C-alpha cells in the first residue's frame, strides 16, 4: 500500500489493490500497529505504514493521533 499526501486539497490518497482511494485528511486516524511496531493508517482491512515525516505532515494537517508508545506502554 502506498500513501500520497496532498496538502493543497487536504487529502490523502491510498493505493490499495490497484485502486486509488482519496480520503480527507481530517477523517484519518493514525494508530500504532503492534506487530509492525510502526505508525499506520487503517483503510478497509489494510494498514498503510507511514514514515515519521508522513505522520507529522498528516497530524499538522488535521489527522487524529491515536498512537501508543509501545516502549513506554510495555
C-alpha positions as CSV (number, residue, x, y, z in Angstrom):
1,X,0.0,0.0,0.0
2,X,1.3,3.4,-0.8
3,X,0.2,6.8,0.5
4,X,0.3,10.2,-1.2
5,X,-0.5,13.4,0.8
6,X,-1.9,16.5,-1.0
7,X,-1.9,19.4,1.5
8,X,-3.5,21.8,-1.1
9,X,-6.5,19.6,-1.4
10,X,-6.4,18.4,2.2
11,X,-6.5,14.7,1.1
12,X,-4.5,11.6,1.4
13,X,-4.6,9.1,-1.5
14,X,-4.1,5.5,-0.6
15,X,-3.3,2.9,-3.3
16,X,-4.7,-0.5,-2.3
17,X,-5.2,-3.5,-4.6
18,X,-4.7,-1.4,-7.7
19,X,-7.3,1.2,-6.7
20,X,-6.7,4.8,-5.6
21,X,-8.8,5.9,-2.7
22,X,-8.8,9.6,-1.8
23,X,-9.7,10.4,1.8
24,X,-10.0,13.8,3.5
25,X,-7.0,14.1,5.9
26,X,-9.3,15.3,8.8
27,X,-11.1,11.9,8.6
28,X,-7.9,9.9,9.1
29,X,-6.8,8.3,12.4
30,X,-3.2,7.4,12.9
31,X,-2.7,4.4,15.1
32,X,0.1,2.0,16.1
33,X,0.4,-1.5,14.6
34,X,1.9,-3.5,17.5
35,X,3.2,-6.3,15.2
36,X,4.9,-3.9,12.8
37,X,5.8,-1.6,15.6
38,X,5.0,1.3,13.3
39,X,2.6,4.1,12.8
40,X,-0.2,3.3,10.3
41,X,-3.5,4.5,8.9
42,X,-6.1,1.9,8.6
43,X,-8.0,1.6,5.3
44,X,-10.7,-1.0,4.8
45,X,-8.9,-4.2,6.1
46,X,-5.4,-2.9,5.4
47,X,-2.9,-0.9,7.3
48,X,-0.7,1.6,5.4
49,X,2.6,2.0,7.2
50,X,3.7,5.6,7.5
51,X,7.1,7.3,7.8
52,X,7.5,9.6,10.8
53,X,7.6,12.5,8.3
54,X,4.3,11.4,6.8
55,X,2.8,11.1,10.4
56,X,3.9,14.7,11.3
57,X,2.6,16.1,8.0
58,X,-0.8,14.4,8.5
59,X,-1.1,15.4,12.1
60,X,-0.4,19.1,11.3
61,X,-3.0,18.9,8.5
62,X,-5.7,17.6,10.9
63,X,-5.5,13.8,11.2
64,X,-6.2,12.3,14.6
65,X,-3.3,10.9,16.7
66,X,-4.4,7.6,18.3
67,X,-0.9,6.1,18.5
68,X,0.5,4.5,21.6
69,X,4.1,4.4,22.7
70,X,4.9,0.7,22.7
71,X,8.2,1.1,24.5
72,X,6.6,3.1,27.2
73,X,3.3,1.1,27.5
74,X,5.0,-2.3,27.8
